[in-house]
C-alpha cells in the first residue's frame, strides 16, 4: 500500500484510513466522517434533510399552537364586546 500512497502523494496512514473506511462503507457501516461511497453520501444527505424537516415540522407545530391560542383569545374578546 505504500507504493499507491506515494504515487498519489498522500501519507500511508491517510491511505490506510481511507481504504479502511471505504471497505467498512461497502459493508454498510455508517461512516463517522464524510462518506466515500456514493450510497453512503446519499444516505448522509437524506439524513440531513430528514433532520431539517423534523426541525421545520416542530416549528410549525409550535406556531400552530400559538396561533390557535391567539384565535381563541380574539374570539373571547370579540364575544365580550
Secondary structure by P-SEA (a helix, b strand, c coil): caaaaaaacccaaaaaaaaaaaaaaaaccccccccccaaaaaaaaaaaaaaaaaaaaaaaaaaaaaaaaaaaaaaaaaaac
